Amino acid sequence: MASKSRAKSPAEDLSYEDARDELATIVATLESGGLALEESLALWERGEVLAAHCESWLAAARARVEPEDGPGEDDGPGAEDEDDD
């Protein structure tokens, strides 16, 4: 079964897309119910690891993009919050 072998892969070895897809499968499985408590807990723990891995991928991508913006070019939401007047 492919999902079983993928589930045994360390999260750090997965691409963002593979980790995200496995996480989505885990969420759907948990939402469908009917699992034994131990199996549900194991899936939940795997999901937590995958979510953290995905977040680190996204943080790295954010870090690659943000330096290109340069100082003073932030016109996004919250930009006006920087005024302390």
ABEGO torsion letter per residue (X at the ends): XAAAAAAABBAAABBAAAAAAAAAAAAAAAAAEGBBAAAAAAAAAAAAAAAAAAAAAAAAAAAAAAAAAEBGABABBGAAAABAX
